[in-house]
Amino acid sequence: PVMAQLVMDAGATFVLAPDFNPQVVSMVHEKQKLMIPAVATPSEILQACRMGVDLLKLFPANGLGVNYLKELQGPLNNLSIIPVGGVTLNNVADFAQAGAFAVGVGSELINKTLVAEQAWQQLTELAQTFITRFHENKKPDDVCYPL
């Protein structure tokens, strides 16, 4: 809760959490900010939904796997889920096809070598490749918001 308060005090319009903490969800919602908690189990997902959470971070996505997301989409297909953790250029299309609302990309995008070389154009192109690959693989009936 302290860290969430600090980021909101600094001007954040949303909180992306490393776990599902009902106390943090309540506090962020009281401030009328977007809360995106990390979830891994159907129980956590449903508890978050009961608390009014509209966007969920599935973590660790690669560890749980694309098939796990597909299986969640069966009974819980009305949810907006963002796989995070281990999303790469090799699996971003699979997550899109499995029904991901979006994906969170970390170390695969922030290439240490490119950052050290200040190769900003290459990093921009890499980010664009992720975006393109994700959008190209969304199902036709999925809503897809351009960046």
C-alpha positions as CSV (number, residue, x, y, z in Angstrom):
1,P,0.0,0.0,0.0
2,V,2.8,2.4,0.8
3,M,4.5,1.9,-2.6
4,A,1.2,2.3,-4.4
5,Q,0.5,5.6,-2.6
6,L,4.0,6.8,-3.4
7,V,3.5,6.2,-7.2
8,M,0.1,7.8,-7.2
9,D,1.5,10.8,-5.3
10,A,4.1,11.1,-8.0
11,G,1.4,11.3,-10.6
12,A,0.8,7.8,-11.8
13,T,-2.6,7.2,-13.4
14,F,-2.5,3.5,-12.8
15,V,-0.8,0.9,-10.5
16,L,0.6,-2.3,-12.0
17,A,1.3,-4.6,-9.0
18,P,3.6,-7.6,-8.6
19,D,0.8,-9.5,-6.7
20,F,-2.9,-9.4,-5.8
21,N,-3.3,-7.5,-2.5
22,P,-6.9,-6.6,-1.7
23,Q,-5.8,-3.8,0.5
24,V,-3.9,-2.2,-2.4
25,V,-6.8,-2.7,-4.8
26,S,-9.2,-0.9,-2.4
27,M,-6.8,2.0,-1.8
28,V,-6.2,2.5,-5.5
29,H,-9.9,2.3,-6.3
30,E,-10.6,4.8,-3.6
31,K,-8.3,7.2,-5.4
32,Q,-10.2,6.4,-8.7
33,K,-7.1,5.1,-10.4
34,L,-6.7,2.0,-12.6
35,M,-5.5,-1.0,-10.6
36,I,-3.8,-3.9,-12.5
37,P,-2.9,-6.6,-10.0
38,A,-0.9,-9.7,-10.8
39,V,-2.8,-13.0,-10.7
40,A,-2.0,-16.6,-11.4
41,T,-5.0,-18.7,-10.3
42,P,-8.7,-18.7,-11.1
43,S,-9.4,-17.9,-7.4
44,E,-7.2,-14.8,-7.5
45,I,-8.8,-13.8,-10.8
46,L,-12.3,-14.1,-9.5
47,Q,-11.5,-12.4,-6.2
48,A,-10.0,-9.5,-8.2
49,C,-13.1,-9.3,-10.4
50,R,-15.4,-9.2,-7.4
51,M,-13.4,-6.2,-6.2
52,G,-14.0,-4.4,-9.4
53,V,-10.7,-5.0,-11.1
54,D,-11.1,-4.7,-14.9
55,L,-7.6,-5.4,-16.1
56,L,-5.5,-8.3,-14.8
57,K,-1.7,-9.0,-15.1
58,L,-1.1,-12.8,-15.6
59,F,2.3,-13.5,-14.0
60,P,4.5,-15.3,-14.7
61,A,3.0,-15.7,-18.2
62,N,5.7,-17.8,-19.8
63,G,6.0,-20.1,-16.8
64,L,2.2,-20.6,-16.8
65,G,2.2,-20.9,-20.6
66,V,0.0,-19.9,-23.5
67,N,-2.2,-23.0,-23.0
68,Y,-3.0,-21.8,-19.4
69,L,-4.2,-18.5,-20.8
70,K,-6.3,-20.4,-23.4
71,E,-7.8,-22.6,-20.7
72,L,-8.7,-19.5,-18.6
73,Q,-10.4,-17.9,-21.6
74,G,-12.8,-20.8,-21.7
75,P,-14.9,-20.1,-18.5
76,L,-13.5,-16.6,-18.0
77,N,-13.5,-15.3,-21.6
78,N,-14.9,-11.9,-20.7
79,L,-11.7,-10.9,-18.9
80,S,-9.0,-8.5,-20.0
81,I,-5.7,-10.3,-19.3
82,I,-2.2,-9.0,-19.8
83,P,0.4,-11.7,-19.9
84,V,3.7,-10.5,-18.3
85,G,6.9,-12.3,-17.6
86,G,8.8,-14.1,-20.3
87,V,7.0,-12.5,-23.3
88,T,9.3,-12.7,-26.3
89,L,9.2,-12.2,-30.0
90,N,8.9,-15.9,-30.2
91,N,5.7,-16.2,-28.1
92,V,4.0,-12.8,-28.4
93,A,1.9,-14.0,-31.4
94,D,0.8,-17.1,-29.4
95,F,-0.4,-14.9,-26.5
96,A,-2.3,-12.7,-28.9
97,Q,-4.0,-15.7,-30.5
98,A,-4.8,-17.0,-27.1
99,G,-6.9,-13.9,-26.3
100,A,-4.5,-11.6,-24.4
101,F,-5.8,-8.1,-24.1
102,A,-2.2,-6.8,-24.3
103,V,1.2,-8.1,-23.2
104,G,3.9,-6.7,-20.9
105,V,7.4,-7.0,-22.2
106,G,10.4,-6.4,-20.0
107,S,13.9,-7.8,-20.4
108,E,13.3,-8.9,-24.0
109,L,12.6,-5.4,-25.0
110,I,15.1,-3.5,-22.9
111,N,18.1,-5.1,-24.5
112,K,21.1,-4.3,-22.2
113,T,23.5,-4.1,-25.1
114,L,21.3,-1.7,-27.1
115,V,20.7,0.5,-24.0
116,A,24.5,0.6,-23.3
117,E,25.1,1.6,-26.9
118,Q,22.2,4.1,-26.7
119,A,20.8,2.5,-29.9
120,W,17.4,4.2,-29.4
121,Q,16.3,3.7,-33.0
122,Q,16.9,-0.1,-32.8
123,L,15.0,-0.2,-29.5
124,T,12.2,1.7,-31.1
125,E,12.1,-0.7,-34.0
126,L,12.2,-3.7,-31.6
127,A,9.2,-2.2,-29.7
128,Q,7.4,-1.7,-33.0
129,T,8.0,-5.3,-34.0
130,F,6.4,-6.5,-30.8
131,I,3.4,-4.2,-31.4
132,T,3.0,-5.3,-35.0
133,R,3.3,-9.0,-34.2
134,F,0.8,-8.7,-31.4
135,H,-1.8,-6.8,-33.5
136,E,-1.4,-9.1,-36.5
137,N,-2.2,-12.1,-34.4
138,K,-5.3,-10.9,-32.5
139,K,-8.5,-12.7,-33.4
140,P,-10.7,-10.8,-35.7
141,D,-13.4,-10.5,-33.1
142,D,-11.0,-9.2,-30.4
143,V,-10.9,-5.5,-29.7
144,C,-7.5,-4.1,-30.5
145,Y,-6.6,-0.6,-29.5
146,P,-3.8,1.1,-31.4
147,L,-1.0,2.7,-29.4
